Amino acid sequence: MDLRTALLLPGQGAYRPGAFAGPVSAPVAELLAVVDTVAAEFGHDPISPLLTDADAADGRRLAETDPFALQLAIYAAALVYAREVDLRAPADVVLGHSMGEMAAAAHAGCFTAADGARIAAHRARALEHGAAGTGGMLALTLPARRATALLAAAELPGARLAVVNAPRHVVVSGPGDALGRLAALADVLGVRVVRLTAPYPFHNPLLATAQAEFAAAIEGIPERPAQRRLYSPALGGLVEDDTDVKASLIAAVTRPVDFLAALRELQTYGLESVVECGRAGLGELVRQAVGCGTQTADRWLATGTAEGSAAPVATPTASPVPDPGAGAPVPAPVAWEVPAAAIPVAEPAPVPVPATAPAAPDSAAAGPAARVPGSAPGRVTESAASGRAAGPAIPSAPPTAAVPPPAAAGPGPLPAPSPAGPAAGGGVLAALQQVYADRLGYPVEAMDPDADLEGDLGIDSLKRMEVLSTLIDRFGLHHVADDTRFALQSTLGDLARLIDETGRTTGPAAAALRADG
């Protein structure tokens, strides 16, 4: 079985306010209306304004004030993105990350779009009832074995390894006080940490009460065999016709997720390219885990065509996938249940045709590790070489001048340290905006000082930790490199104020350090 391309539906951290602001295609409007109808069944206001209004609440605020809406918005956005990508070229396999498994199962046809939303809503309600105030999540740049040893040595009640994302990126969940002590310990050990905007300690036995309520609530929701290939990290394998997908979603509430193992197993099936259906920052983790080429689906989002499909709006960096041919999986259309609500629908527009074929990606930068001869699926050796050239990926969309191309797989060149030190106020902010823009491949204008780094800009915890190393050099902050406040700032504006304040209070010593590089 050859599974070269994958759709990855993200979970926590994928929400972006106004992700679909402006007119949308009729199918997108219809799907958002489905989720709004389900929200109404639970006595909640419509969810679609969070995704169609650029001024909607950010992820951090929703995590604190309305986690039900946040979780339904994440479900809806992932499903919209997955559908839009599949309209162009169906991927070989679908998988979800954490709570993204609910949207992945719906996209694969295990549930209707409405029933998938009901499952997400029941889960959110159960968490509200049985998990409010129980804790949160903390990302660490550590291998799983070291993180497990650290947790055992620290003896932090309720803290558990929740997610293994990449060779050196894990997430721990637990009570707030335990996470605070873990962060302090990590600081002493020189381990970078970031507190995530998660309203609960996901994938932790602390949620057992919520898990039981969730299981009872979704018992009557119908399930059918997947109509396309679906990989479940919660199950640790491909979903079969007799797989109980609901049971896996229930178990995942308290069970840890080994996303790294899932990627490595998919690599044994020939995985070469992944499209992330949102901006939770999973692309960087995928590259670190298995070296695949990655894209984000928002660069493909449409404004509609006469057939109701989506017109591409940007140029991905990957090369096109050839016709999958006979025997390839046929995508199952999402089953709609209600007509579209009053959501702006775009006028039909012709799909532009690129003048020239896009360039193929650099195989040295994005090539997958080769499958080890004789190895069984799910068992990839650490020394597996990247001998095979990067194969074709999800097809590119025609270029649009207003949208910049995505950044290369690896980090770009770092700005040189400033011998004179950072300027106060706006100078620090401007320099910060340039550093982040260079690293992410975004225009500087997109670096809103008040935007949430994770929720709005899609800067995942791992990338924030990497950029912090750059900032330490750029602003001469070696004397305060272990100060956890720098990793915990949620906006560029907050980070600029802290750097400016640190520069003012440290005086000549800081200037000397900056001058020494």
PADREN-891817 format. One line per field, with one value per residue (C-alpha): residue number from 1; x, z, y. Coordinates in nm, 3 decimals, padded with zeros to 5 digits. Example, Ala and Ser with C-alpha at 12.3 -4.5 7.8 and 13.67 -1.06 7.14 Angstrom:
num <- c(1, 2)
px <- c(01.230, 01.367)
pz <- c(00.780, 00.714)
py <- c(-00.450, -00.106)
This chain:
num <- c(1, 2, 3, 4, 5, 6, 7, 8, 9, 10, 11, 12, 13, 14, 15, 16, 17, 18, 19, 20, 21, 22, 23, 24, 25, 26, 27, 28, 29, 30, 31, 32, 33, 34, 35, 36, 37, 38, 39, 40, 41, 42, 43, 44, 45, 46, 47, 48, 49, 50, 51, 52, 53, 54, 55, 56, 57, 58, 59, 60, 61, 62, 63, 64, 65, 66, 67, 68, 69, 70, 71, 72, 73, 74, 75, 76, 77, 78, 79, 80, 81, 82, 83, 84, 85, 86, 87, 88, 89, 90, 91, 92, 93, 94, 95, 96, 97, 98, 99, 100, 101, 102, 103, 104, 105, 106, 107, 108, 109, 110, 111, 112, 113, 114, 115, 116, 117, 118, 119, 120, 121, 122, 123, 124, 125, 126, 127, 128, 129, 130, 131, 132, 133, 134, 135, 136, 137, 138, 139, 140, 141, 142, 143, 144, 145, 146, 147, 148, 149, 150, 151, 152, 153, 154, 155, 156, 157, 158, 159, 160, 161, 162, 163, 164, 165, 166, 167, 168, 169, 170, 171, 172, 173, 174, 175, 176, 177, 178, 179, 180, 181, 182, 183, 184, 185, 186, 187, 188, 189, 190, 191, 192, 193, 194, 195, 196, 197, 198, 199, 200, 201, 202, 203, 204, 205, 206, 207, 208, 209, 210, 211, 212, 213, 214, 215, 216, 217, 218, 219, 220, 221, 222, 223, 224, 225, 226, 227, 228, 229, 230, 231, 232, 233, 234, 235, 236, 237, 238, 239, 240, 241, 242, 243, 244, 245, 246, 247, 248, 249, 250, 251, 252, 253, 254, 255, 256, 257, 258, 259, 260, 261, 262, 263, 264, 265, 266, 267, 268, 269, 270, 271, 272, 273, 274, 275, 276, 277, 278, 279, 280, 281, 282, 283, 284, 285, 286, 287, 288, 289, 290, 291, 292, 293, 294, 295, 296, 297, 298, 299, 300, 301, 302, 303, 304, 305, 306, 307, 308, 309, 310, 311, 312, 313, 314, 315, 316, 317, 318, 319, 320, 321, 322, 323, 324, 325, 326, 327, 328, 329, 330, 331, 332, 333, 334, 335, 336, 337, 338, 339, 340, 341, 342, 343, 344, 345, 346, 347, 348, 349, 350, 351, 352, 353, 354, 355, 356, 357, 358, 359, 360, 361, 362, 363, 364, 365, 366, 367, 368, 369, 370, 371, 372, 373, 374, 375, 376, 377, 378, 379, 380, 381, 382, 383, 384, 385, 386, 387, 388, 389, 390, 391, 392, 393, 394, 395, 396, 397, 398, 399, 400, 401, 402, 403, 404, 405, 406, 407, 408, 409, 410, 411, 412, 413, 414, 415, 416, 417, 418, 419, 420, 421, 422, 423, 424, 425, 426, 427, 428, 429, 430, 431, 432, 433, 434, 435, 436, 437, 438, 439, 440, 441, 442, 443, 444, 445, 446, 447, 448, 449, 450, 451, 452, 453, 454, 455, 456, 457, 458, 459, 460, 461, 462, 463, 464, 465, 466, 467, 468, 469, 470, 471, 472, 473, 474, 475, 476, 477, 478, 479, 480, 481, 482, 483, 484, 485, 486, 487, 488, 489, 490, 491, 492, 493, 494, 495, 496, 497, 498, 499, 500, 501, 502, 503, 504, 505, 506, 507, 508, 509, 510, 511, 512, 513, 514, 515, 516, 517)
px <- c(00.000, 00.142, 00.042, 00.247, 00.028, -00.157, -00.410, -00.333, -00.625, -00.491, -00.640, -00.564, -00.376, -00.520, -00.788, -00.734, -00.995, -01.151, -00.971, -01.243, -01.315, -01.478, -01.698, -01.664, -01.768, -02.114, -01.984, -01.784, -02.089, -02.293, -02.048, -02.028, -02.408, -02.406, -02.182, -02.393, -02.703, -02.530, -02.418, -02.782, -02.882, -02.655, -02.799, -02.492, -02.457, -02.338, -01.975, -01.923, -01.865, -01.547, -01.419, -01.569, -01.513, -01.156, -01.226, -01.344, -01.204, -00.859, -00.775, -00.642, -00.958, -01.182, -00.982, -01.056, -01.415, -01.575, -01.383, -01.698, -01.694, -01.317, -01.338, -01.625, -01.443, -01.132, -01.344, -01.519, -01.201, -01.016, -01.306, -01.335, -00.963, -00.961, -01.254, -01.096, -00.769, -00.949, -01.137, -00.804, -00.631, -00.744, -00.468, -00.388, -00.458, -00.621, -00.508, -00.587, -00.371, -00.526, -00.881, -00.831, -00.910, -01.282, -01.271, -01.048, -01.301, -01.584, -01.384, -01.310, -01.683, -01.709, -01.961, -02.161, -02.030, -02.317, -02.259, -01.888, -01.978, -02.212, -01.930, -01.704, -01.981, -02.053, -01.682, -01.663, -01.968, -01.833, -01.504, -01.691, -01.882, -01.604, -01.273, -01.312, -01.013, -00.824, -00.515, -00.351, -00.058, 00.312, 00.539, 00.903, 01.198, 01.295, 01.298, 01.014, 01.244, 01.406, 01.069, 00.937, 01.243, 01.206, 00.842, 00.929, 01.209, 01.001, 00.708, 00.447, 00.097, -00.127, 00.138, 00.164, 00.337, 00.042, 00.178, 00.501, 00.522, 00.879, 01.217, 01.271, 00.922, 00.674, 00.371, 00.293, -00.054, -00.155, -00.273, -00.165, 00.055, 00.234, 00.299, 00.434, 00.681, 00.776, 00.841, 01.065, 01.256, 01.296, 01.431, 01.699, 01.793, 01.806, 01.505, 01.282, 00.912, 00.598, 00.260, -00.006, -00.347, -00.522, -00.823, -00.782, -00.510, -00.588, -00.481, -00.460, -00.638, -00.751, -01.026, -01.175, -01.504, -01.543, -01.450, -01.733, -01.988, -01.859, -01.888, -02.248, -02.344, -02.223, -02.336, -02.632, -02.449, -02.427, -02.089, -02.003, -01.685, -01.436, -01.488, -01.122, -00.795, -00.785, -00.493, -00.563, -00.269, -00.494, -00.522, -00.169, -00.271, -00.497, -00.871, -01.032, -01.397, -01.456, -01.270, -01.473, -01.376, -01.598, -01.423, -01.086, -01.209, -01.333, -01.007, -00.803, -00.951, -00.727, -00.471, -00.143, -00.087, 00.229, 00.216, 00.582, 00.517, 00.222, 00.437, 00.712, 00.468, 00.315, 00.667, 00.699, 00.402, 00.593, 00.473, 00.633, 00.407, 00.169, -00.086, -00.180, -00.547, -00.494, -00.202, -00.124, 00.247, 00.247, 00.440, 00.766, 00.710, 00.643, 00.966, 01.164, 01.003, 01.028, 01.164, 00.848, 00.755, 00.472, 00.223, -00.064, -00.409, -00.501, -00.285, -00.534, -00.859, -01.114, -01.366, -01.579, -01.633, -01.934, -01.919, -01.898, -01.535, -01.260, -01.034, -00.668, -00.530, -00.159, 00.143, 00.256, 00.614, 00.549, 00.523, 00.200, 00.077, 00.015, -00.320, -00.354, -00.489, -00.700, -00.725, -00.652, -00.889, -01.186, -01.268, -01.605, -01.794, -01.890, -02.255, -02.441, -02.760, -02.893, -02.894, -02.647, -02.725, -02.679, -02.304, -02.163, -02.110, -01.859, -01.962, -01.850, -01.506, -01.300, -01.008, -00.687, -00.435, -00.064, 00.150, 00.430, 00.457, 00.580, 00.926, 00.970, 01.081, 01.443, 01.475, 01.769, 01.562, 01.232, 01.300, 01.156, 01.363, 01.379, 01.192, 01.430, 01.418, 01.250, 01.117, 00.761, 00.517, 00.554, 00.920, 01.156, 01.520, 01.681, 01.947, 01.706, 01.865, 01.696, 01.811, 01.494, 01.441, 01.143, 00.848, 00.552, 00.329, -00.009, -00.046, 00.039, -00.207, -00.152, 00.039, -00.134, 00.069, -00.104, -00.008, 00.361, 00.497, 00.550, 00.883, 01.135, 01.138, 01.440, 01.489, 01.615, 01.931, 01.941, 01.970, 02.310, 02.329, 02.316, 02.630, 02.448, 02.174, 01.803, 01.642, 01.374, 01.002, 00.910, 01.264, 01.252, 00.909, 01.016, 01.322, 01.109, 00.862, 01.145, 01.297, 00.965, 00.878, 01.215, 01.180, 00.819, 00.827, 00.548, 00.539, 00.641, 00.297, 00.139, 00.329, 00.055, 00.200, -00.128, -00.184, -00.151, 00.169, 00.015, -00.357, -00.342, -00.005, 00.020, 00.364, 00.384, 00.568, 00.869, 00.921, 00.882, 01.160, 01.382, 01.318, 01.398, 01.752, 01.775, 01.639, 01.895, 02.171, 01.990, 01.922, 02.220, 02.007, 02.258, 02.261, 01.887, 01.861, 01.715, 01.437, 01.116, 00.922, 01.060, 00.907, 00.573, 00.492, 00.190, 00.221, 00.503, 00.401, 00.439, 00.773, 00.899, 00.805, 00.985, 01.300, 01.291, 01.246, 01.529, 01.757, 01.683, 01.728, 02.052, 02.230, 02.599, 02.646, 02.384, 02.537, 02.877, 02.731, 02.562, 02.883, 03.066, 02.812)
pz <- c(00.000, -00.106, 00.109, -00.027, 00.061, 00.382, 00.512, 00.872, 01.070, 01.376, 01.721, 02.003, 01.883, 01.531, 01.584, 01.402, 01.437, 01.104, 00.918, 00.649, 00.664, 00.351, 00.102, 00.102, -00.142, -00.108, 00.028, 00.296, 00.396, 00.406, 00.635, 00.871, 00.882, 00.980, 01.277, 01.373, 01.377, 01.608, 01.836, 01.858, 01.963, 02.263, 02.340, 02.211, 01.980, 01.621, 01.582, 01.227, 01.328, 01.503, 01.164, 00.936, 01.147, 01.152, 01.484, 01.660, 01.999, 01.993, 02.109, 02.449, 02.535, 02.415, 02.614, 02.925, 02.857, 02.604, 02.549, 02.399, 02.112, 02.073, 02.028, 01.779, 01.583, 01.563, 01.437, 01.175, 01.046, 01.008, 00.816, 00.584, 00.504, 00.444, 00.206, 00.014, -00.038, -00.143, -00.411, -00.586, -00.533, -00.281, -00.044, 00.007, 00.381, 00.644, 01.005, 01.298, 01.576, 01.924, 01.907, 01.532, 01.515, 01.541, 01.228, 01.053, 01.120, 00.985, 00.675, 00.615, 00.625, 00.963, 01.069, 00.893, 00.935, 01.176, 01.383, 01.400, 01.530, 01.784, 01.903, 01.940, 02.122, 02.363, 02.438, 02.503, 02.732, 02.924, 02.978, 03.099, 03.351, 03.470, 03.405, 03.462, 03.648, 03.644, 03.471, 03.134, 02.913, 02.884, 02.584, 02.640, 02.402, 02.533, 02.401, 02.541, 02.751, 02.921, 02.980, 03.140, 03.364, 03.459, 03.556, 03.763, 03.945, 04.009, 04.159, 04.042, 04.130, 03.823, 03.568, 03.277, 02.941, 02.712, 02.357, 02.184, 01.878, 01.749, 01.855, 02.084, 02.142, 02.397, 02.578, 02.945, 03.092, 03.454, 03.732, 03.707, 04.017, 03.898, 03.559, 03.729, 03.928, 03.618, 03.429, 03.711, 03.716, 03.338, 03.366, 03.609, 03.372, 03.069, 02.901, 02.708, 02.795, 02.664, 02.836, 02.576, 02.545, 02.638, 02.869, 03.012, 03.081, 02.771, 02.743, 03.118, 03.370, 03.547, 03.282, 03.371, 03.493, 03.173, 02.971, 03.126, 03.052, 02.695, 02.637, 02.755, 02.550, 02.212, 02.251, 02.014, 01.739, 01.430, 01.295, 00.960, 00.808, 00.680, 00.311, 00.257, 00.426, 00.779, 01.020, 01.391, 01.616, 01.912, 01.783, 01.647, 01.305, 01.002, 01.066, 00.937, 00.853, 01.197, 01.393, 01.668, 01.597, 01.871, 02.126, 02.013, 02.048, 02.398, 02.500, 02.369, 02.635, 02.900, 02.690, 02.569, 02.195, 02.021, 01.709, 01.635, 01.617, 01.384, 01.144, 01.149, 01.068, 00.784, 00.654, 00.611, 00.371, 00.164, 00.317, 00.134, 00.171, 00.436, 00.412, 00.751, 00.751, 00.954, 01.124, 01.448, 01.360, 01.305, 00.978, 01.159, 01.385, 01.082, 00.919, 01.235, 01.281, 00.932, 00.696, 00.485, 00.270, 00.432, 00.340, 00.512, 00.358, 00.415, 00.115, -00.096, 00.042, -00.219, -00.303, -00.505, -00.861, -01.072, -00.954, -00.591, -00.558, -00.448, -00.649, -00.538, -00.386, -00.338, -00.451, -00.238, -00.273, -00.358, -00.699, -00.836, -00.770, -01.085, -01.151, -00.870, -01.122, -01.075, -00.729, -00.554, -00.270, -00.374, -00.127, 00.040, 00.021, 00.357, 00.426, 00.483, 00.685, 00.671, 00.416, 00.440, 00.676, 00.611, 00.555, 00.268, -00.038, -00.306, -00.662, -00.891, -01.033, -01.294, -01.170, -01.296, -01.482, -01.406, -01.700, -01.608, -01.395, -01.040, -00.949, -00.767, -00.403, -00.307, -00.236, -00.007, 00.214, 00.214, 00.119, 00.343, 00.514, 00.309, 00.421, 00.568, 00.367, 00.559, 00.832, 00.944, 00.938, 01.249, 01.309, 01.156, 01.264, 01.392, 01.121, 00.826, 00.556, 00.341, 00.027, -00.179, -00.353, -00.245, -00.445, -00.577, -00.331, -00.324, -00.638, -00.639, -00.683, -00.926, -00.790, -00.639, -00.591, -00.269, -00.084, -00.020, -00.086, 00.221, 00.394, 00.312, 00.521, 00.721, 00.916, 00.723, 00.792, 01.130, 01.162, 01.287, 01.646, 01.680, 01.834, 01.959, 02.135, 02.086, 02.066, 02.320, 02.248, 01.881, 01.774, 01.971, 01.834, 01.475, 01.515, 01.670, 01.384, 01.133, 01.315, 01.326, 00.968, 00.843, 01.035, 00.928, 00.573, 00.649, 00.542, 00.823, 00.801, 00.919, 01.249, 01.451, 01.792, 01.965, 01.784, 01.989, 01.876, 01.889, 01.838, 01.571, 01.398, 01.419, 01.583, 01.762, 02.088, 01.923, 01.679, 01.963, 02.151, 01.842, 01.779, 02.143, 02.079, 01.793, 02.011, 02.283, 02.028, 01.851, 02.167, 02.379, 02.639, 02.734, 03.093, 03.125, 02.889, 03.166, 03.248, 03.168, 03.121, 02.767, 02.668, 02.832, 02.654, 02.430, 02.191, 02.013, 02.193, 02.534, 02.435, 02.304, 02.631, 02.834, 02.619, 02.634, 03.011, 03.050, 02.834, 03.043, 03.381, 03.302, 03.174, 03.070, 03.141, 02.885, 02.632, 02.683, 02.632, 02.313, 02.186, 02.251, 02.029)
py <- c(00.000, 00.336, 00.636, 00.923, 01.223, 01.297, 01.547, 01.639, 01.784, 01.968, 02.009, 02.250, 02.559, 02.555, 02.821, 03.153, 03.429, 03.520, 03.240, 03.255, 03.629, 03.766, 03.584, 03.207, 02.936, 02.784, 02.449, 02.630, 02.834, 02.515, 02.339, 02.635, 02.638, 02.269, 02.346, 02.649, 02.428, 02.180, 02.463, 02.576, 02.223, 02.272, 02.616, 02.799, 03.097, 03.035, 02.935, 03.065, 03.432, 03.320, 03.203, 03.468, 03.782, 03.910, 04.082, 03.765, 03.666, 03.511, 03.161, 03.261, 03.452, 03.169, 02.913, 03.118, 03.225, 02.988, 02.663, 02.505, 02.755, 02.719, 02.342, 02.358, 02.628, 02.409, 02.119, 02.333, 02.497, 02.167, 02.014, 02.315, 02.312, 01.936, 01.960, 02.248, 02.060, 01.742, 01.933, 01.978, 01.644, 01.383, 01.280, 00.914, 00.916, 01.136, 01.170, 01.394, 01.533, 01.509, 01.649, 01.681, 01.308, 01.394, 01.609, 01.353, 01.076, 01.293, 01.384, 01.016, 00.941, 00.765, 01.032, 01.298, 01.651, 01.721, 01.408, 01.482, 01.829, 01.668, 01.445, 01.750, 01.937, 01.650, 01.626, 01.999, 01.988, 01.690, 01.873, 02.181, 01.971, 01.744, 01.914, 02.289, 02.426, 02.096, 02.229, 02.284, 02.184, 02.266, 02.205, 02.109, 02.063, 01.721, 01.366, 01.157, 00.938, 01.235, 01.399, 01.081, 01.060, 01.425, 01.376, 01.069, 01.251, 01.563, 01.366, 01.615, 01.487, 01.463, 01.564, 01.320, 01.296, 01.375, 01.407, 01.303, 01.528, 01.503, 01.363, 01.663, 01.800, 01.671, 01.809, 01.749, 01.796, 01.831, 02.064, 02.425, 02.417, 02.103, 02.260, 02.571, 02.364, 02.169, 02.492, 02.616, 02.288, 02.292, 02.646, 02.531, 02.249, 02.479, 02.318, 02.557, 02.546, 02.716, 02.718, 02.629, 02.792, 02.467, 02.504, 02.151, 01.891, 01.685, 01.319, 01.281, 01.052, 01.370, 01.381, 01.042, 01.193, 01.395, 01.087, 00.883, 01.157, 01.189, 00.813, 00.803, 01.110, 00.981, 00.620, 00.666, 00.855, 00.632, 00.528, 00.372, 00.231, 00.487, 00.558, 00.645, 00.560, 00.699, 00.671, 00.712, 00.810, 00.723, 00.366, 00.354, 00.229, 00.246, 00.232, -00.089, -00.162, -00.313, -00.043, 00.124, 00.484, 00.627, 00.407, 00.543, 00.903, 00.826, 00.657, 00.952, 01.181, 01.024, 00.836, 00.994, 01.049, 00.932, 01.150, 01.081, 00.705, 00.768, 00.970, 00.710, 00.432, 00.632, 00.686, 00.309, 00.335, 00.592, 00.920, 01.214, 01.517, 01.647, 01.928, 02.072, 02.174, 02.488, 02.663, 02.484, 02.472, 02.096, 02.126, 02.197, 01.896, 01.675, 01.793, 01.724, 01.383, 01.235, 01.501, 01.527, 01.821, 02.017, 02.287, 02.464, 02.445, 02.809, 02.897, 02.705, 02.843, 02.939, 03.200, 02.963, 02.844, 02.767, 02.407, 02.513, 02.414, 02.642, 02.867, 02.855, 03.172, 03.110, 02.916, 02.621, 02.505, 02.140, 01.978, 01.830, 01.479, 01.276, 01.115, 00.859, 00.606, 00.298, 00.158, 00.486, 00.577, 00.785, 01.062, 01.045, 01.373, 01.517, 01.443, 01.770, 01.779, 02.136, 02.419, 02.705, 02.989, 03.361, 03.345, 03.557, 03.340, 03.434, 03.495, 03.211, 03.278, 03.092, 02.890, 03.055, 02.839, 02.885, 02.992, 02.755, 02.448, 02.510, 02.398, 02.071, 02.093, 02.047, 01.678, 01.734, 01.962, 01.780, 01.419, 01.148, 00.884, 00.568, 00.260, 00.004, -00.319, -00.594, -00.366, -00.410, -00.120, 00.089, -00.007, 00.246, 00.241, 00.558, 00.534, 00.510, 00.721, 00.982, 00.804, 00.850, 01.180, 01.382, 01.260, 01.449, 01.624, 01.791, 02.006, 02.370, 02.650, 02.938, 03.236, 03.532, 03.847, 03.949, 03.630, 03.552, 03.203, 02.987, 02.971, 02.702, 02.386, 02.492, 02.813, 03.109, 03.305, 03.470, 03.846, 03.954, 04.081, 04.453, 04.596, 04.899, 04.703, 04.734, 05.070, 05.146, 05.122, 05.098, 05.008, 04.685, 04.599, 04.668, 04.448, 04.172, 04.190, 04.155, 03.856, 03.670, 03.764, 03.634, 03.310, 03.243, 03.372, 03.620, 03.986, 04.219, 04.381, 04.054, 04.071, 04.245, 04.342, 04.247, 03.916, 03.600, 03.427, 03.081, 03.138, 03.409, 03.374, 02.995, 03.009, 02.675, 02.623, 02.461, 02.748, 03.001, 02.826, 02.832, 03.201, 03.279, 03.158, 03.406, 03.685, 03.614, 03.681, 03.965, 04.165, 04.059, 03.882, 03.611, 03.739, 03.665, 03.366, 03.149, 03.396, 03.201, 03.525, 03.552, 03.217, 03.296, 03.624, 03.568, 03.866, 04.049, 04.366, 04.201, 04.051, 04.387, 04.558, 04.292, 04.316, 04.695, 04.687, 04.435, 04.649, 04.960, 04.792, 04.607, 04.917, 04.910, 04.539, 04.450, 04.688, 04.527, 04.182, 04.296, 04.449, 04.121, 03.940)
